[in-house]
C-alpha cells in the first residue's frame, strides 16, 4: 500500500518534468534560431556596407 503512495507523486512530477523539458528545449531552439538569423542579418548588412564603401560614387 505504501508503494502506491510513493508512486503517485512520481506520476504527477514526471509529466511536469517532461513538459518543462520540452518548453526548455523549445525556448533554446528559438534562441538558437534567433542567433542564426541575427548572424545572417549582420553578415548581409556588413556585405551591403562593404559594397557601398567600394562603390565609385563615394
PDB file of N, CA, C and O in Angstrom, chain B, residues numbered from 101:
ATOM      1  N   UNK B 101       0.822  -1.206   0.000  1.00  0.00           N
ATOM      2  CA  UNK B 101       0.000   0.000   0.000  1.00  0.00           C
ATOM      3  C   UNK B 101       0.862   1.264   0.000  1.00  0.00           C
ATOM      4  O   UNK B 101       0.559   2.215  -0.720  1.00  0.00           O
ATOM      5  N   UNK B 102       1.918   1.283   0.789  1.00  0.00           N
ATOM      6  CA  UNK B 102       2.773   2.470   0.827  1.00  0.00           C
ATOM      7  C   UNK B 102       3.492   2.681  -0.502  1.00  0.00           C
ATOM      8  O   UNK B 102       3.838   3.811  -0.847  1.00  0.00           O
ATOM      9  N   UNK B 103       3.716   1.610  -1.242  1.00  0.00           N
ATOM     10  CA  UNK B 103       4.367   1.741  -2.548  1.00  0.00           C
ATOM     11  C   UNK B 103       3.498   2.568  -3.489  1.00  0.00           C
ATOM     12  O   UNK B 103       4.022   3.326  -4.305  1.00  0.00           O
ATOM     13  N   UNK B 104       2.201   2.433  -3.387  1.00  0.00           N
ATOM     14  CA  UNK B 104       1.285   3.220  -4.224  1.00  0.00           C
ATOM     15  C   UNK B 104       1.405   4.701  -3.883  1.00  0.00           C
ATOM     16  O   UNK B 104       1.411   5.547  -4.777  1.00  0.00           O
ATOM     17  N   UNK B 105       1.502   5.015  -2.592  1.00  0.00           N
ATOM     18  CA  UNK B 105       1.630   6.418  -2.189  1.00  0.00           C
ATOM     19  C   UNK B 105       2.959   7.014  -2.641  1.00  0.00           C
ATOM     20  O   UNK B 105       3.043   8.211  -2.915  1.00  0.00           O
ATOM     21  N   UNK B 106       3.981   6.196  -2.717  1.00  0.00           N
ATOM     22  CA  UNK B 106       5.270   6.685  -3.221  1.00  0.00           C
ATOM     23  C   UNK B 106       5.237   6.849  -4.731  1.00  0.00           C
ATOM     24  O   UNK B 106       5.957   7.678  -5.287  1.00  0.00           O
ATOM     25  N   UNK B 107       4.413   6.067  -5.385  1.00  0.00           N
ATOM     26  CA  UNK B 107       4.326   6.110  -6.843  1.00  0.00           C
ATOM     27  C   UNK B 107       3.507   7.305  -7.324  1.00  0.00           C
ATOM     28  O   UNK B 107       3.813   7.881  -8.368  1.00  0.00           O
ATOM     29  N   UNK B 108       2.478   7.680  -6.582  1.00  0.00           N
ATOM     30  CA  UNK B 108       1.583   8.762  -7.009  1.00  0.00           C
ATOM     31  C   UNK B 108       2.316  10.087  -7.233  1.00  0.00           C
ATOM     32  O   UNK B 108       2.094  10.707  -8.274  1.00  0.00           O
ATOM     33  N   UNK B 109       3.177  10.562  -6.322  1.00  0.00           N
ATOM     34  CA  UNK B 109       3.877  11.826  -6.602  1.00  0.00           C
ATOM     35  C   UNK B 109       4.743  11.750  -7.855  1.00  0.00           C
ATOM     36  O   UNK B 109       4.838  12.722  -8.605  1.00  0.00           O
ATOM     37  N   UNK B 110       5.375  10.603  -8.085  1.00  0.00           N
ATOM     38  CA  UNK B 110       6.228  10.495  -9.266  1.00  0.00           C
ATOM     39  C   UNK B 110       5.393  10.529 -10.548  1.00  0.00           C
ATOM     40  O   UNK B 110       5.870  10.982 -11.588  1.00  0.00           O
ATOM     41  N   UNK B 111       4.157  10.055 -10.476  1.00  0.00           N
ATOM     42  CA  UNK B 111       3.284  10.131 -11.654  1.00  0.00           C
ATOM     43  C   UNK B 111       2.940  11.580 -11.979  1.00  0.00           C
ATOM     44  O   UNK B 111       2.853  11.960 -13.147  1.00  0.00           O
ATOM     45  N   UNK B 112       2.744  12.384 -10.938  1.00  0.00           N
ATOM     46  CA  UNK B 112       2.427  13.795 -11.166  1.00  0.00           C
ATOM     47  C   UNK B 112       3.662  14.610 -11.536  1.00  0.00           C
ATOM     48  O   UNK B 112       3.562  15.565 -12.306  1.00  0.00           O
ATOM     49  N   UNK B 113       4.805  14.250 -11.005  1.00  0.00           N
ATOM     50  CA  UNK B 113       6.027  15.005 -11.277  1.00  0.00           C
ATOM     51  C   UNK B 113       6.580  14.709 -12.661  1.00  0.00           C
ATOM     52  O   UNK B 113       7.112  15.601 -13.323  1.00  0.00           O
ATOM     53  N   UNK B 114       6.459  13.476 -13.096  1.00  0.00           N
ATOM     54  CA  UNK B 114       7.074  13.085 -14.363  1.00  0.00           C
ATOM     55  C   UNK B 114       6.530  13.876 -15.556  1.00  0.00           C
ATOM     56  O   UNK B 114       7.325  14.392 -16.342  1.00  0.00           O
ATOM     57  N   UNK B 115       5.200  13.992 -15.724  1.00  0.00           N
ATOM     58  CA  UNK B 115       4.716  14.801 -16.855  1.00  0.00           C
ATOM     59  C   UNK B 115       5.134  16.264 -16.753  1.00  0.00           C
ATOM     60  O   UNK B 115       5.432  16.904 -17.761  1.00  0.00           O
ATOM     61  N   UNK B 116       5.155  16.789 -15.531  1.00  0.00           N
ATOM     62  CA  UNK B 116       5.563  18.187 -15.361  1.00  0.00           C
ATOM     63  C   UNK B 116       7.012  18.363 -15.784  1.00  0.00           C
ATOM     64  O   UNK B 116       7.362  19.354 -16.425  1.00  0.00           O
ATOM     65  N   UNK B 117       7.843  17.413 -15.430  1.00  0.00           N
ATOM     66  CA  UNK B 117       9.252  17.496 -15.828  1.00  0.00           C
ATOM     67  C   UNK B 117       9.393  17.404 -17.331  1.00  0.00           C
ATOM     68  O   UNK B 117      10.189  18.127 -17.929  1.00  0.00           O
ATOM     69  N   UNK B 118       8.615  16.508 -17.955  1.00  0.00           N
ATOM     70  CA  UNK B 118       8.752  16.365 -19.404  1.00  0.00           C
ATOM     71  C   UNK B 118       8.222  17.605 -20.121  1.00  0.00           C
ATOM     72  O   UNK B 118       8.775  18.014 -21.142  1.00  0.00           O
ATOM     73  N   UNK B 119       7.159  18.200 -19.595  1.00  0.00           N
ATOM     74  CA  UNK B 119       6.640  19.446 -20.181  1.00  0.00           C
ATOM     75  C   UNK B 119       7.659  20.557 -19.988  1.00  0.00           C
ATOM     76  O   UNK B 119       7.913  21.339 -20.904  1.00  0.00           O
ATOM     77  N   UNK B 120       8.241  20.626 -18.797  1.00  0.00           N
ATOM     78  CA  UNK B 120       9.260  21.633 -18.514  1.00  0.00           C
ATOM     79  C   UNK B 120      10.459  21.441 -19.436  1.00  0.00           C
ATOM     80  O   UNK B 120      10.998  22.408 -19.974  1.00  0.00           O
ATOM     81  N   UNK B 121      10.869  20.203 -19.611  1.00  0.00           N
ATOM     82  CA  UNK B 121      11.985  19.911 -20.509  1.00  0.00           C
ATOM     83  C   UNK B 121      11.659  20.280 -21.945  1.00  0.00           C
ATOM     84  O   UNK B 121      12.502  20.817 -22.664  1.00  0.00           O
ATOM     85  N   UNK B 122      10.429  19.989 -22.359  1.00  0.00           N
ATOM     86  CA  UNK B 122      10.016  20.324 -23.724  1.00  0.00           C
ATOM     87  C   UNK B 122       9.985  21.831 -23.923  1.00  0.00           C
ATOM     88  O   UNK B 122      10.399  22.330 -24.969  1.00  0.00           O
ATOM     89  N   UNK B 123       9.493  22.563 -22.917  1.00  0.00           N
ATOM     90  CA  UNK B 123       9.479  24.027 -23.014  1.00  0.00           C
ATOM     91  C   UNK B 123      10.893  24.588 -23.044  1.00  0.00           C
ATOM     92  O   UNK B 123      11.184  25.513 -23.803  1.00  0.00           O
ATOM     93  N   UNK B 124      11.768  24.030 -22.221  1.00  0.00           N
ATOM     94  CA  UNK B 124      13.160  24.482 -22.224  1.00  0.00           C
ATOM     95  C   UNK B 124      13.809  24.237 -23.575  1.00  0.00           C
ATOM     96  O   UNK B 124      14.521  25.100 -24.089  1.00  0.00           O
ATOM     97  N   UNK B 125      13.568  23.062 -24.158  1.00  0.00           N
ATOM     98  CA  UNK B 125      14.141  22.755 -25.479  1.00  0.00           C
ATOM     99  C   UNK B 125      13.565  23.674 -26.543  1.00  0.00           C
ATOM    100  O   UNK B 125      14.295  24.160 -27.407  1.00  0.00           O
ATOM    101  N   UNK B 126      12.259  23.915 -26.488  1.00  0.00           N
ATOM    102  CA  UNK B 126      11.629  24.802 -27.472  1.00  0.00           C
ATOM    103  C   UNK B 126      12.181  26.213 -27.349  1.00  0.00           C
ATOM    104  O   UNK B 126      12.447  26.864 -28.359  1.00  0.00           O
ATOM    105  N   UNK B 127      12.355  26.694 -26.122  1.00  0.00           N
ATOM    106  CA  UNK B 127      12.903  28.029 -25.906  1.00  0.00           C
ATOM    107  C   UNK B 127      14.341  28.104 -26.407  1.00  0.00           C
ATOM    108  O   UNK B 127      14.730  29.080 -27.049  1.00  0.00           O
ATOM    109  N   UNK B 128      15.135  27.061 -26.111  1.00  0.00           N
ATOM    110  CA  UNK B 128      16.529  27.049 -26.557  1.00  0.00           C
ATOM    111  C   UNK B 128      16.599  27.011 -28.082  1.00  0.00           C
ATOM    112  O   UNK B 128      17.447  27.672 -28.682  1.00  0.00           O
ATOM    113  N   UNK B 129      15.711  26.239 -28.711  1.00  0.00           N
ATOM    114  CA  UNK B 129      15.675  26.202 -30.176  1.00  0.00           C
ATOM    115  C   UNK B 129      15.331  27.572 -30.740  1.00  0.00           C
ATOM    116  O   UNK B 129      15.920  27.998 -31.734  1.00  0.00           O
ATOM    117  N   UNK B 130      14.385  28.266 -30.115  1.00  0.00           N
ATOM    118  CA  UNK B 130      14.008  29.601 -30.577  1.00  0.00           C
ATOM    119  C   UNK B 130      15.189  30.567 -30.446  1.00  0.00           C
ATOM    120  O   UNK B 130      15.455  31.360 -31.349  1.00  0.00           O
ATOM    121  N   UNK B 131      15.890  30.491 -29.315  1.00  0.00           N
ATOM    122  CA  UNK B 131      17.060  31.356 -29.113  1.00  0.00           C
ATOM    123  C   UNK B 131      18.124  31.054 -30.157  1.00  0.00           C
ATOM    124  O   UNK B 131      18.731  31.968 -30.715  1.00  0.00           O
ATOM    125  N   UNK B 132      18.349  29.775 -30.420  1.00  0.00           N
ATOM    126  CA  UNK B 132      19.343  29.400 -31.434  1.00  0.00           C
ATOM    127  C   UNK B 132      18.955  29.938 -32.803  1.00  0.00           C
ATOM    128  O   UNK B 132      19.804  30.457 -33.528  1.00  0.00           O
ATOM    129  N   UNK B 133      17.683  29.819 -33.162  1.00  0.00           N
ATOM    130  CA  UNK B 133      17.219  30.335 -34.453  1.00  0.00           C
ATOM    131  C   UNK B 133      17.391  31.845 -34.531  1.00  0.00           C
ATOM    132  O   UNK B 133      17.771  32.377 -35.574  1.00  0.00           O
ATOM    133  N   UNK B 134      17.112  32.538 -33.426  1.00  0.00           N
ATOM    134  CA  UNK B 134      17.272  33.996 -33.413  1.00  0.00           C
ATOM    135  C   UNK B 134      18.742  34.375 -33.574  1.00  0.00           C
ATOM    136  O   UNK B 134      19.060  35.344 -34.263  1.00  0.00           O
ATOM    137  N   UNK B 135      19.641  33.615 -32.941  1.00  0.00           N
ATOM    138  CA  UNK B 135      21.069  33.888 -33.074  1.00  0.00           C
ATOM    139  C   UNK B 135      21.528  33.676 -34.509  1.00  0.00           C
ATOM    140  O   UNK B 135      22.285  34.483 -35.050  1.00  0.00           O
ATOM    141  N   UNK B 136      21.070  32.589 -35.127  1.00  0.00           N
ATOM    142  CA  UNK B 136      21.435  32.303 -36.516  1.00  0.00           C
ATOM    143  C   UNK B 136      20.904  33.405 -37.422  1.00  0.00           C
ATOM    144  O   UNK B 136      21.628  33.900 -38.286  1.00  0.00           O
ATOM    145  N   UNK B 137      19.644  33.793 -37.232  1.00  0.00           N
ATOM    146  CA  UNK B 137      19.053  34.857 -38.044  1.00  0.00           C
ATOM    147  C   UNK B 137      19.819  36.162 -37.854  1.00  0.00           C
ATOM    148  O   UNK B 137      20.084  36.879 -38.819  1.00  0.00           O
ATOM    149  N   UNK B 138      20.171  36.465 -36.611  1.00  0.00           N
ATOM    150  CA  UNK B 138      20.910  37.693 -36.318  1.00  0.00           C
ATOM    151  C   UNK B 138      22.267  37.704 -36.991  1.00  0.00           C
ATOM    152  O   UNK B 138      22.691  38.727 -37.529  1.00  0.00           O
ATOM    153  N   UNK B 139      22.959  36.554 -36.960  1.00  0.00           N
ATOM    154  CA  UNK B 139      24.268  36.474 -37.612  1.00  0.00           C
ATOM    155  C   UNK B 139      24.132  36.633 -39.116  1.00  0.00           C
ATOM    156  O   UNK B 139      24.940  37.313 -39.749  1.00  0.00           O
ATOM    157  N   UNK B 140      23.106  36.003 -39.692  1.00  0.00           N
ATOM    158  CA  UNK B 140      22.890  36.119 -41.141  1.00  0.00           C
ATOM    159  C   UNK B 140      22.574  37.559 -41.504  1.00  0.00           C
ATOM    160  O   UNK B 140      23.070  38.072 -42.507  1.00  0.00           O
ATOM    161  N   UNK B 141      21.762  38.206 -40.707  1.00  0.00           N
ATOM    162  CA  UNK B 141      21.388  39.597 -40.966  1.00  0.00           C
ATOM    163  C   UNK B 141      22.601  40.513 -40.850  1.00  0.00           C
ATOM    164  O   UNK B 141      22.798  41.402 -41.678  1.00  0.00           O
ATOM    165  N   UNK B 142      23.408  40.292 -39.821  1.00  0.00           N
ATOM    166  CA  UNK B 142      24.617  41.091 -39.623  1.00  0.00           C
ATOM    167  C   UNK B 142      25.580  40.895 -40.793  1.00  0.00           C
ATOM    168  O   UNK B 142      26.163  41.859 -41.291  1.00  0.00           O
ATOM    169  N   UNK B 143      25.742  39.656 -41.226  1.00  0.00           N
ATOM    170  CA  UNK B 143      26.627  39.373 -42.358  1.00  0.00           C
ATOM    171  C   UNK B 143      26.123  40.070 -43.610  1.00  0.00           C
ATOM    172  O   UNK B 143      26.906  40.662 -44.353  1.00  0.00           O
ATOM    173  N   UNK B 144      24.812  40.002 -43.848  1.00  0.00           N
ATOM    174  CA  UNK B 144      24.233  40.662 -45.022  1.00  0.00           C
ATOM    175  C   UNK B 144      24.419  42.169 -44.933  1.00  0.00           C
ATOM    176  O   UNK B 144      24.742  42.811 -45.932  1.00  0.00           O
ATOM    177  N   UNK B 145      24.221  42.740 -43.752  1.00  0.00           N
ATOM    178  CA  UNK B 145      24.405  44.186 -43.568  1.00  0.00           C
ATOM    179  C   UNK B 145      25.854  44.588 -43.810  1.00  0.00           C
ATOM    180  O   UNK B 145      26.122  45.611 -44.441  1.00  0.00           O
ATOM    181  N   UNK B 146      26.784  43.785 -43.311  1.00  0.00           N
ATOM    182  CA  UNK B 146      28.199  44.102 -43.500  1.00  0.00           C
ATOM    183  C   UNK B 146      28.585  44.001 -44.970  1.00  0.00           C
ATOM    184  O   UNK B 146      29.379  44.802 -45.463  1.00  0.00           O
ATOM    185  N   UNK B 147      28.025  43.017 -45.671  1.00  0.00           N
ATOM    186  CA  UNK B 147      28.310  42.894 -47.106  1.00  0.00           C
ATOM    187  C   UNK B 147      27.781  44.109 -47.852  1.00  0.00           C
ATOM    188  O   UNK B 147      28.464  44.659 -48.716  1.00  0.00           O
ATOM    189  N   UNK B 148      26.562  44.527 -47.517  1.00  0.00           N
ATOM    190  CA  UNK B 148      25.962  45.696 -48.167  1.00  0.00           C
ATOM    191  C   UNK B 148      26.788  46.935 -47.869  1.00  0.00           C
ATOM    192  O   UNK B 148      27.040  47.751 -48.755  1.00  0.00           O
ATOM    193  N   UNK B 149      27.206  47.072 -46.621  1.00  0.00           N
ATOM    194  CA  UNK B 149      28.009  48.228 -46.233  1.00  0.00           C
ATOM    195  C   UNK B 149      29.353  48.213 -46.961  1.00  0.00           C
ATOM    196  O   UNK B 149      29.849  49.260 -47.377  1.00  0.00           O
ATOM    197  N   UNK B 150      29.932  47.039 -47.111  1.00  0.00           N
ATOM    198  CA  UNK B 150      31.196  46.909 -47.827  1.00  0.00           C
ATOM    199  C   UNK B 150      31.056  47.300 -49.283  1.00  0.00           C
ATOM    200  O   UNK B 150      31.950  47.934 -49.843  1.00  0.00           O
ATOM    201  N   UNK B 151      29.942  46.930 -49.905  1.00  0.00           N
ATOM    202  CA  UNK B 151      29.701  47.290 -51.311  1.00  0.00           C
ATOM    203  C   UNK B 151      29.524  48.795 -51.451  1.00  0.00           C
ATOM    204  O   UNK B 151      29.990  49.398 -52.418  1.00  0.00           O
ATOM    205  N   UNK B 152      28.849  49.395 -50.481  1.00  0.00           N
ATOM    206  CA  UNK B 152      28.648  50.847 -50.535  1.00  0.00           C
ATOM    207  C   UNK B 152      29.977  51.583 -50.398  1.00  0.00           C
ATOM    208  O   UNK B 152      30.188  52.612 -51.040  1.00  0.00           O
ATOM    209  N   UNK B 153      30.864  51.065 -49.572  1.00  0.00           N
ATOM    210  CA  UNK B 153      32.153  51.720 -49.367  1.00  0.00           C
ATOM    211  C   UNK B 153      33.047  51.588 -50.600  1.00  0.00           C
ATOM    212  O   UNK B 153      33.859  52.469 -50.885  1.00  0.00           O
ATOM    213  N   UNK B 154      32.891  50.475 -51.333  1.00  0.00           N
ATOM    214  CA  UNK B 154      33.729  50.238 -52.506  1.00  0.00           C
ATOM    215  C   UNK B 154      33.190  50.922 -53.754  1.00  0.00           C
ATOM    216  O   UNK B 154      33.904  51.039 -54.750  1.00  0.00           O
ATOM    217  N   UNK B 155      31.947  51.372 -53.715  1.00  0.00           N
ATOM    218  CA  UNK B 155      31.348  51.943 -54.922  1.00  0.00           C
ATOM    219  C   UNK B 155      32.062  53.238 -55.311  1.00  0.00           C
ATOM    220  O   UNK B 155      32.498  53.982 -54.433  1.00  0.00           O
ATOM    221  N   UNK B 156      32.188  53.519 -56.599  1.00  0.00           N
ATOM    222  CA  UNK B 156      32.919  54.702 -57.059  1.00  0.00           C
ATOM    223  C   UNK B 156      32.216  56.012 -56.735  1.00  0.00           C
ATOM    224  O   UNK B 156      32.821  57.079 -56.843  1.00  0.00           O
ATOM    225  N   UNK B 157      30.934  55.949 -56.333  1.00  0.00           N
ATOM    226  CA  UNK B 157      30.213  57.187 -56.042  1.00  0.00           C
ATOM    227  C   UNK B 157      30.748  57.869 -54.787  1.00  0.00           C
ATOM    228  O   UNK B 157      30.623  59.085 -54.643  1.00  0.00           O
ATOM    229  N   UNK B 158      31.344  57.095 -53.875  1.00  0.00           N
ATOM    230  CA  UNK B 158      31.817  57.681 -52.602  1.00  0.00           C
ATOM    231  C   UNK B 158      33.103  58.407 -52.778  1.00  0.00           C
ATOM    232  O   UNK B 158      33.639  58.957 -51.815  1.00  0.00           O
TER     233      UNK B 158
END
